[in-house]
Amino acid sequence: MSRRALVGALAVVVAAALAGVTWFYVAGNVGDPTPVTAPPITSETTATTGTTEETPSNTAAPAEEEAVSDGEAEASPTEPAAEPTGAEDTEEAPEEEASEEETVESGEVVELEFSEGTEARFSIYEDLRGEPFTVVGVTTEVVGRVRVDLSDLSRSQMGEILINARTFATDSGNRDRAIRGPILAAEQYEFITFSPTGITGLSGAAEAGGEYSFSVAGDLTVREITRPVTFTVVARWDADGRLQGLASTTVLRSDFELGVPSVPFVANVADEVGLELAFTAAPAGLG
């Protein structure tokens, strides 16, 4: 090979390398995160335990109907019905009031929003410079709502959760650019979403300081790909009305077609990705 040809070949290699580096950095440049609020809990975005029949809120009604039926059955067609006295009216009124009070207490429902202290995390194994290494990415840009039925946790609900893909941070700026750019394409697909479809494992009334273990199934969407995912959750209901907990699961990046760019010093990137949501949910306005 002549000297001119060798120089030309080297120039092409250098130009390609510079173009690759430029692309790597430019691809990771994304806009500022878009401020969003937690989506409302609706019939389309609500997870429940799958209960199909709602318990009537006024449990006194069947008893009253039964009492009326019994009274009619006992009354003789030949005997005039006894005229109600003021004393009898006075005795019935407190029973109705007590029934209404019980209904209000049993139907106490609170709606909470993810607040300060909430963060989404992912973890993935790789070989970094020949040594095993676990990459951890974190973002606090997470919004979501939870509706808790304090008297019957099985009737609690959860709305759609949004995680801003532009804001994941690891221990490396270069890695962050790769995540935001070629891996998650966060400029185009800013939000990772989880839409709950079912909650299992909750029952009974909430108790201050009580810890609960349950599962939340739903649809996880990364870019334009949606897959069913189930999170295992451990949560605690605090005396101050806050719900704190940790939801975790494992997914395969191949299921979401998340390729990893070829980068020097990095090899054997695992297919399994651990996902965690450490959350604090508080009544709106309390943060």
C-alpha positions as CSV (number, residue, x, y, z in Angstrom):
1,M,0.0,0.0,0.0
2,S,1.4,3.4,-1.0
3,R,1.9,6.1,1.6
4,R,-0.9,8.2,0.1
5,A,-3.3,5.3,0.3
6,L,-2.3,4.6,3.9
7,V,-2.8,8.2,4.9
8,G,-6.2,8.2,3.2
9,A,-7.2,5.1,5.0
10,L,-6.2,6.5,8.3
11,A,-8.1,9.7,7.6
12,V,-11.2,7.7,6.9
13,V,-10.9,5.8,10.2
14,V,-10.3,9.0,12.1
15,A,-13.3,10.7,10.5
16,A,-15.5,7.7,11.2
17,A,-14.4,7.7,14.8
18,L,-15.0,11.4,15.2
19,A,-18.4,11.0,13.6
20,G,-19.2,8.2,16.0
21,V,-18.2,10.3,19.0
22,T,-20.1,13.3,17.8
23,W,-23.2,11.1,17.3
24,F,-22.9,9.6,20.7
25,Y,-22.8,13.0,22.4
26,V,-25.5,14.6,20.2
27,A,-27.8,11.7,20.5
28,G,-27.8,12.1,24.3
29,N,-28.8,15.7,24.2
30,V,-32.4,16.0,25.2
31,G,-34.6,18.9,26.2
32,D,-35.6,19.8,29.7
33,P,-38.1,17.5,31.4
34,T,-41.7,18.5,30.8
35,P,-43.5,19.3,34.0
36,V,-46.5,17.0,34.5
37,T,-49.1,16.2,37.2
38,A,-50.2,12.8,38.2
39,P,-53.0,11.4,35.9
40,P,-56.4,11.2,37.6
41,I,-57.6,7.7,38.7
42,T,-60.4,6.7,36.3
43,S,-62.2,3.5,35.4
44,E,-59.7,3.0,32.5
45,T,-56.6,3.6,34.6
46,T,-57.5,2.0,37.9
47,A,-56.2,-1.2,39.4
48,T,-58.4,-3.1,41.8
49,T,-58.3,-6.5,43.3
50,G,-60.8,-7.7,40.8
51,T,-63.9,-7.4,42.9
52,T,-66.9,-7.3,40.5
53,E,-69.7,-6.6,43.0
54,E,-69.6,-3.5,45.1
55,T,-70.8,-3.8,48.7
56,P,-73.8,-1.4,49.2
57,S,-72.7,1.6,51.2
58,N,-75.9,1.7,53.3
59,T,-76.1,-1.7,55.1
60,A,-79.1,-0.6,57.1
61,A,-81.5,-0.7,54.1
62,P,-81.9,-4.5,53.9
63,A,-82.6,-4.6,57.7
64,E,-85.2,-1.9,57.4
65,E,-86.9,-3.7,54.5
66,E,-86.9,-6.9,56.5
67,A,-88.4,-5.2,59.5
68,V,-91.2,-3.7,57.3
69,S,-91.9,-7.1,55.8
70,D,-92.1,-8.7,59.3
71,G,-94.4,-6.0,60.5
72,E,-96.7,-6.5,57.6
73,A,-96.7,-10.3,58.1
74,E,-97.5,-10.0,61.8
75,A,-100.4,-7.5,61.3
76,S,-103.8,-9.2,61.3
77,P,-106.3,-8.1,58.6
78,T,-109.0,-8.0,61.3
79,E,-107.1,-6.0,63.9
80,P,-106.3,-2.4,63.4
81,A,-102.6,-1.5,63.4
82,A,-101.4,0.2,66.5
83,E,-100.9,3.9,66.2
84,P,-97.3,4.9,66.5
85,T,-96.4,6.9,69.6
86,G,-93.9,9.6,70.0
87,A,-91.8,7.3,72.2
88,E,-91.5,4.8,69.4
89,D,-90.4,7.5,66.9
90,T,-87.8,8.7,69.4
91,E,-86.4,5.2,69.8
92,E,-86.0,4.6,66.0
93,A,-84.2,7.8,65.2
94,P,-81.0,7.1,67.1
95,E,-80.7,3.7,65.4
96,E,-80.8,5.4,61.9
97,E,-78.3,8.0,63.0
98,A,-75.9,5.4,64.3
99,S,-76.2,3.4,61.1
100,E,-75.3,6.5,59.0
101,E,-72.3,7.2,61.2
102,E,-71.0,3.6,60.7
103,T,-71.4,4.0,56.9
104,V,-69.4,7.2,56.9
105,E,-66.6,5.6,58.9
106,S,-66.5,2.4,56.8
107,G,-66.4,4.3,53.6
108,E,-63.4,6.6,54.5
109,V,-61.3,6.9,51.3
110,V,-58.2,9.0,50.9
111,E,-56.4,10.0,47.7
112,L,-52.6,10.3,47.8
113,E,-50.0,11.6,45.4
114,F,-46.3,10.6,45.1
115,S,-44.4,13.2,46.9
116,E,-40.8,14.1,47.9
117,G,-38.7,11.0,48.6
118,T,-40.2,9.0,45.6
119,E,-37.7,7.7,43.1
120,A,-37.5,5.2,40.3
121,R,-34.4,3.0,39.8
122,F,-33.1,0.5,37.4
123,S,-30.1,-1.8,37.8
124,I,-28.2,-3.9,35.3
125,Y,-25.0,-6.0,35.3
126,E,-22.1,-5.4,32.9
127,D,-18.3,-6.1,32.7
128,L,-16.6,-2.7,33.0
129,R,-12.9,-2.8,32.1
130,G,-12.9,-6.5,32.7
131,E,-14.5,-6.3,36.1
132,P,-18.1,-7.1,37.1
133,F,-20.1,-4.0,37.7
134,T,-23.8,-3.2,38.5
135,V,-25.1,0.0,36.9
136,V,-27.8,1.8,38.9
137,G,-29.8,4.6,37.4
138,V,-32.1,6.9,39.4
139,T,-34.7,9.6,38.8
140,T,-37.0,11.5,41.1
141,E,-39.2,12.7,38.2
142,V,-42.0,10.3,39.0
143,V,-45.8,11.1,39.3
144,G,-48.7,8.9,40.3
145,R,-51.8,8.6,42.5
146,V,-53.1,6.0,45.0
147,R,-56.6,5.9,46.4
148,V,-56.7,4.0,49.8
149,D,-60.0,2.6,51.2
150,L,-59.0,2.7,54.9
151,S,-61.8,0.3,56.0
152,D,-61.3,-2.2,53.2
153,L,-57.9,-2.2,51.6
154,S,-59.1,-4.7,48.9
155,R,-61.0,-1.8,47.4
156,S,-57.9,0.5,47.1
157,Q,-57.0,1.8,43.6
158,M,-53.9,3.0,41.7
159,G,-53.6,5.3,38.8
160,E,-51.1,5.5,35.9
161,I,-47.5,6.1,36.8
162,L,-45.2,8.3,34.7
163,I,-41.4,8.3,34.9
164,N,-39.4,10.8,32.9
165,A,-36.8,9.0,30.8
166,R,-34.8,12.2,30.2
167,T,-33.7,12.4,33.8
168,F,-32.1,9.0,34.7
169,A,-28.7,9.5,36.2
170,T,-25.9,7.0,36.8
171,D,-22.3,7.4,38.0
172,S,-21.2,8.3,34.4
173,G,-22.1,11.2,32.2
174,N,-21.2,9.2,29.1
175,R,-23.5,6.4,30.2
176,D,-26.3,8.9,30.9
177,R,-26.0,10.2,27.3
178,A,-26.2,6.7,26.0
179,I,-29.3,5.9,28.1
180,R,-31.1,9.2,27.1
181,G,-30.0,8.9,23.5
182,P,-29.6,5.6,21.6
183,I,-31.1,3.3,24.3
184,L,-34.3,5.1,25.5
185,A,-34.6,7.7,22.7
186,A,-35.8,10.0,25.5
187,E,-36.1,13.1,23.3
188,Q,-38.8,11.4,21.3
189,Y,-40.3,9.1,24.0
190,E,-40.0,11.2,27.2
191,F,-42.1,9.1,29.5
192,I,-42.0,5.5,30.6
193,T,-45.5,4.6,31.8
194,F,-47.0,1.9,34.0
195,S,-50.7,1.4,33.8
196,P,-52.0,-0.8,36.6
197,T,-54.5,-3.5,35.8
198,G,-54.9,-5.4,39.1
199,I,-53.9,-5.4,42.7
200,T,-53.9,-8.7,44.7
201,G,-53.0,-9.5,48.3
202,L,-54.7,-6.7,50.1
203,S,-57.6,-7.1,52.6
204,G,-58.9,-5.8,55.9
205,A,-58.7,-2.3,57.4
206,A,-55.6,-0.1,57.4
207,E,-53.8,0.2,60.7
208,A,-51.3,3.0,61.6
209,G,-47.8,1.5,61.4
210,G,-49.1,-1.6,59.6
211,E,-47.0,-3.2,56.9
212,Y,-48.6,-4.8,53.9
213,S,-47.3,-7.1,51.1
214,F,-49.2,-7.3,47.8
215,S,-48.7,-7.4,44.0
216,V,-49.6,-4.9,41.3
217,A,-50.0,-6.1,37.8
218,G,-50.0,-3.7,34.8
219,D,-48.7,-2.7,31.4
220,L,-45.2,-1.2,31.2
221,T,-44.5,1.0,28.2
222,V,-41.0,1.9,27.1
223,R,-40.8,3.9,23.9
224,E,-43.6,2.3,21.9
225,I,-43.4,-1.2,23.3
226,T,-45.8,-2.4,26.0
227,R,-45.4,-5.6,28.0
228,P,-47.3,-7.0,31.0
229,V,-45.3,-6.6,34.3
230,T,-46.1,-7.5,37.9
231,F,-44.5,-5.6,40.8
232,T,-44.0,-7.0,44.3
233,V,-44.8,-4.3,46.8
234,V,-44.1,-3.9,50.5
235,A,-45.7,-0.8,52.0
236,R,-46.4,0.8,55.4
237,W,-49.4,3.0,56.4
238,D,-48.0,5.7,58.7
239,A,-49.9,7.4,61.5
240,D,-49.6,10.8,59.7
241,G,-51.6,9.6,56.7
242,R,-48.6,8.8,54.4
243,L,-48.0,5.6,52.5
244,Q,-44.4,4.5,52.0
245,G,-43.1,1.5,50.3
246,L,-41.0,-0.3,47.7
247,A,-42.2,-1.9,44.5
248,S,-39.8,-4.2,42.6
249,T,-39.7,-6.5,39.6
250,T,-37.3,-7.8,36.8
251,V,-37.8,-7.3,33.1
252,L,-35.8,-8.3,30.0
253,R,-34.4,-5.4,28.0
254,S,-34.8,-7.6,24.9
255,D,-38.6,-7.6,25.5
256,F,-38.5,-3.9,24.9
257,E,-35.9,-4.0,22.1
258,L,-33.4,-2.0,24.2
259,G,-30.0,-2.4,22.5
260,V,-26.8,-1.3,24.0
261,P,-24.2,0.6,21.9
262,S,-20.8,-0.9,21.5
263,V,-18.6,1.1,23.8
264,P,-14.9,0.5,24.7
265,F,-14.3,-1.1,28.1
266,V,-17.9,-2.3,28.4
267,A,-18.9,-5.9,27.6
268,N,-21.4,-8.7,28.6
269,V,-24.3,-6.4,29.4
270,A,-27.0,-8.5,31.0
271,D,-30.5,-8.9,29.5
272,E,-32.2,-8.8,32.9
273,V,-33.0,-5.3,34.3
274,G,-34.1,-4.8,37.9
275,L,-36.7,-2.1,38.4
276,E,-37.6,-0.5,41.7
277,L,-40.0,2.3,42.7
278,A,-39.4,3.6,46.2
279,F,-42.4,5.8,47.0
280,T,-43.9,8.1,49.5
281,A,-47.5,9.0,48.9
282,A,-49.2,11.9,50.8
283,P,-52.4,13.8,50.6
284,A,-52.3,16.5,47.9
285,G,-50.7,19.6,49.3
286,L,-48.7,18.0,52.1
287,G,-45.8,17.0,49.9
